Amino acid sequence: MKSGILFGIILSIILVTFSYGFLAGVYEYFPYNELNNIKKIILNEDTDKSIITSTSFEKFDTNSIIGIETKEDLNYKKTSLIKYIWKNQMPTKLPANIEANFIDDNFRDLKNLKQLDKITIEMEHGVSSIAYFFIPYDSNNKLIIYHHGHAGDFVLEKSTITFFLNHGYSIVGFNMPLKGMNNQPVIETSDFGPIKFISHKQFPLLESSKFSPMKYFVEPIMLSLNYIDGSYDYDDYYMIGISGGGWTTIVYSAIDERVSKSYSVAGSYPLHLRHEAKNLGDYEQINPNLYRIANYLELYIMSSFGDDRKLVQLFIYNDPCCFQAELYEKFPYGNAIQDRLEILGGEGKFSVFLDNSTNQHEISDHALSLILDDMLNKG
C-alpha cells in the first residue's frame, strides 16, 4: 500500500516537471533564458547580447588599470618589454641576407616600382622571416612598414601596397611568423622531441627564462629598419597593419620610437572587452607574461606618445573576423588614452575611426584615403 502511494507521488512529480519543462520550452517561461545561455556557453555559441552589456562592463573604470602616470612609468614599461622580448636590449644587428633587385612575378606590374629587394631574417630555432622592400621611382622619401595578418601572404594586400607606392612611399612588407612565405621549421625541443611549428599556439613550448618567442613577431621589423637606417635617409617611418598585423603594429610602435605614425586595422581590443571567442586571438594576443608588463591600454599610450607621434585604431562594422566597430561604439576608451597623453605633457595623439564603408575584414578604400590624409597631416 505504502509503495503504491510513493510510486504515485513520484509519478506525479515527474509528470508535473515534464509538463512545466515542455511549457517552458514552448512559451520560454523561467528558466528558459538561463538554461539557453548556459547551453551557448558550453557549446561555445554566441551568447545573448545582454551578457555583453552587463553592469560589470558598463561600470568598469578604464583608468583603474592604466599604470602610466609619468614619463618615467612609460619608459620603465618600455624597458621592461624590451628586456622580456630580447632578454637584454634591442638588437642592433642586421638581416642575414639582402637580395637586391629581386624578381617576384606577383609584383612585376607595379608601375612606380623601381626596385624590389628581398630581406631575410634568421632567428633562433631555425625560424626565419622574409620581407619585401619596395622602392619607387617617384619617391616622397617616406617609408611605410606594412604588416599582414594571419590570413596568408601580404600579396593579398597588393592593392594596399600599390596604393601607397603610387603615392611615392617606399614600403617594407612583412608576414606574421610561420605565415605566408615564412618557413615552418621542425624544431628539436628537449622536453617534447621534434615538433613541426605551424601555429602560433605552439610558441609557448619554446618559452623559457632565456628565450621569448615574442621576438619572432617584432625582430624581423627591428633588423630590417636597422638595415634601412644605415643604407637610406628617410624623413619618416609609418606603420600599417591589418588583423594580426594590426596587433604587431601596436606592439612594435610601442617599443620603437622611430615609427612616428601607426595605423592598426582590426588589430586588438583590451582584454576586458573580449567577450567572444573570435576576439581572443592566438598566443601573442593573450600572453600574460607580456600584458602583465604593459596591458593593451598602456600599449596604446606607448604607441601614441612622443613628439609628432600618433596611433590610429580602425575598426569595421560587422567585421566577419574580429574586433568589430560595434563593440568600441558600446565601450569606448579613446578619451581615457588621450587624457593620459595630456597628463604626460600632451606629446602624442590617439584616435579611433569606425569604418562603415565595408563589411569585410580588409583595409577598405575609405580607410586607405583616411590613412593617406592623416600621413599628409590633413586628418
N, C-alpha and C positions, 0 to 999 in steps of 0.2 A: 504493500500500500504506500509506504513512505517513498520507496524507489519510484513508484509511478508518479507521485506528486513532484518529486525532484526532477524527473525527466520532463514533466510538463512545464516546470519553471524554466529549465534550461532551453527547451524548445521555444518557449515564448520570448526569451531574451534574444535568441538567435533570429527569430522572425522579426522582432522589433528592430534589432540592429541592422538586419538586411534591408528592411523597408526604409529605414531612415537613410542608410547609405545610398540606396537607389534614388530616393528623392533628392538627397544632397548632390548626387552626380547630375541629375536631370535639371534641377532648379538652382544649383550652385548655392545650397544652404551651407552654413558653417559645418565642418571646417574645410569646405571645398577649396577655397583660395590658398589656405595654409598648406594643405597637402599637395596642391598643384605646384606651389613654389618649391616645396621640398623635393618633389619629383624632378623639377627642372634643374635644380642644383646638383642632384645625384647624377642625372643624365647629361650634365654639362650643357643644358639648353639655355637660351636667353631667358633670364628671369624677368618677372614683372617690373616694369619701369618704376613702380613705386619704391622698390628696393633701392634703386639708384638715387632717388630723391629723398632718401631717409634723412631724418633730423641730424644724425651724426655728421653727415657730409655738409649739409646746409649750414650748420653752426660751427664747422671746423674753422679755426683761425689759422690761415695760411702762414702768417708771420711767426707762429709759435714754433715752426720747425726750420726757420731760417736763422742760421748761426753766424751770419756775417754782419757784424755791426761796424767794423772798421776796416781800413785797407790792410791792416796787419792781419786781421782774421782771414781776409780773402787770400793774401799772399801765403799764409800758413796752409790753407787748404790746397792751394795750387802746388806748393812744395810737397805736401803730403801725397797728393795724387801722383805727381811725377815719381816720387820715391816708391809708391806702391806699384806703379806700372813697370818701371825700369829697375827698381831696387837700388837706384842710385840717382843719377841726374840725367837730364835729357841727352840723348846721343848726338854727337857731333859728326859721326861717321857718314859716309856716302853710300849710295846704292852699289850693289855688287857689279852691275853692268849697265851701260848706256849704249843702245844700238841706234845710232843716228840714221836718219833717212830711211826709216823702216817702212815697208810697204804692207798695208793691210787693205785688201780689196773692199772691205766694208766702208772705207773712208776715202777711196780714191777720187770720188766725185765731188768732194768738198771744194767749192770754188775759191775760197780765200785761204786754203791750206797751202802754206809754203813748205812746211817740213813736219814730218811725224817721227818722233823719237820713242823708242821702247825702253822703259826703265824697269829693271829687275831688282827686287829687294829680297835678299836671303835672310831668313831668321832661324831661331832655334828650332830643333827637332825637324829640320828639313822643310819647314813651312815657307813658301815663297809667295811673293805678290808682284804682279805686273801692272805697271801704269803706262798710259799713253800720254805723251806730251805733244799737244797740237800747237804749232806756231804759225800765225797768219802772215800773209804778205803785207796787208794793210793793218798795222798794229797800233793800238792805243797805249801800249806799254803797261797794261794791267793784266794780272793773272787771276784766273778762276780755278779753284780746286773743285772739281765735280766728283761727287761720291755716290755711286749707285747703291741700291739696297739688296735684299735677299733674292729678288726675282731676276736671276740670270746675270747678264753682262751689260756693261754700260753702252754697248752698241744699241741696246733697246731704247736708249735716250739719245740716239743720234740727232734727233730734231733739236734737242736742247743744246747739244754741242755745236750743231750747225748755226743755231740762232746767235749764240754768243760769239762764235768765230766770225760770223758775218758782220758783227758789230766791233770787230777789232781786238777782241780779247784772246789772249793765249789761254789754253786750257790744259790742265793735267787731270786725267780721268782715272778713277780707282774703282775696283770692285771690293766687296767685303771678303775677308779671308775665307778660303775654301770655295768661293763662288766665282762664276764667270770663267775667265782664263787662268785664274789662280789654281795652284795644284791642290790635290787631296792626298797627302802622303800617308804611308804606313809608318807609324811611329812605334818604336820599341819602348814600352813602358816597363819599369822594374816591378810594379805591383800587379799589372794586368796582362802582360805579354804584348805581342804586336797587335796594334789596332789601326784600322784604316779610318782616318778622320774625314768625315763627310758632312758633319754638322757642328754648329757652334755649341750645341748641347753637350758635346763630348769634351770641350775645353777644360771643364773643372778637373778632369782626370790628370791634367798636367800642372795644376796649381800647386805651388809649394812656397816655402819661405824664401826661396831663391829665384823663383820664376813666376810671373803672372802672364797668362795667355791674353790678357787685355792688351798687351803690346802689339799683338797681331793686327789689331784694329787701327792703331794710330802710328806705329813706327814706319810703315811704308810712306805715309804722308810726310812725316818728320824728315826722313832721309832724302826724299825727293826734293823737299824745299831746301834742304842743306845744299844739294847739288845745284838747284836753280839759283839760289842765293849767290853761290860762288861763280856762276857762269853767266848770269844775266843781271840786269839792273831794273827790275820792275818797280813802278811807282806804288802799286797797291796789290795786296793779296786779298781775294774774296773767296768764300767757300759756299757751295750749294750742294745739298744732298736730299735725296728722297728716301722715305721709309727708314730702313736700317742705315742708309747713308745720311739721312737727316739726323739720326741719333749720333752718328760719327761726327757730323758737322758740329754739334753742340759740345761733345766731349773734347774734340780736338781744339776748337777755338777757345775752350776754357783754359787750356794749358799752353797755348802758343799765341802770344800777342802779335805775331806777325800777320795774323789774319785780322783784318780791320772790320769787315762786314761779313756776316754769315747768315745763311738762309736755309732753314730746316723745314722741309715739306713733309708733313705727316710722319714726323720722326719720333716724338715722345710726348708723354704726359707725366706729371708727377705720379709717384706710385700710389698715392691715396686716391687717385681718380681712375685707377684701372679696375673697373668693376666687371669687365667681361674678359673671358679667356683670350679672345683675339687681340686684346690690348696688353697682355702680359709681356710678350716678346721672348726672345731667346736669352741665353745665359748672360750676355753682355747688358741686356736691358734691366735685369733684376739681380745682378751680382751684389750681394750685401756687403762684401769687402770694399767695393768701390763706393757704394752710396752711403755707407757709414762715414766715409771721409767727406764726401760732398753729395748731398741729395740733389734731386733734379732742380728744385727751385734755386739752390745755390749754384748749380752749374749754369743755369740761365743767367744769373747775375754775373758770374765769372766770364761767360762768353760775351756779355754786353759791355763789361767795364773797361774803361780806358779812353784816352783821347781819340776822338773820331772813330770809336768802335760802336758796333751795333749788332744785335741779334734780332732777326725776324723769324717768328714761327708762323707757318702757313698750315691751315687745316681745311679739309674738304668736307662739305656737306654730303652725307650719305656715302662716305668713303667705304667701299666694299671690303677694304682690308682692315683698317685700324685707325685709331686716334681721330675719330670723326669730329667735325666742327661743332656739332650739336652739344657735345659734352663740354667743350670750352665755353660755349654760349651759356650753359647752365651753371658752370663753376669757373668763372674767370679768375685768373691770378695775375694778370698783366699789371694792374695798379700796384700790387704788392712788390713786384720786381722793380718797377720804375721808381717807386717810393724809396726802396732800399738803395738804388743807384743815386738818388738825390742825397740820401744820408751820407753816402760815400764821397760826396763832393760834386755830384752832377756830371761825372765823367761817364759817358756811355749812354746808349739808348736801347730800349726793348720795346718791341711791338708785335702784335698778332694780327694776321689777316685771315679772314674766313672766306673761302673760295666757293661760290655757288655757281661758277661757270661750267663745272663738270661734276659728274658723279662717279668718276673713275679715279683709281689710285695712281695719279700722274701729276707731272708738273704741267699744268694747263697753259694754253697760250696767254690767258689773262694773267696767270702767275708769272710767266716769263716777262711780260711787259711791266708788271709791278716791280719785279726784281731789278730789271734794267733801269727803270726810272729811279729807283732807290739808289742804285750804284752811281747814277749820274746826279745824285742829290736833288732829284725832283720829287721824291716821295718822302 
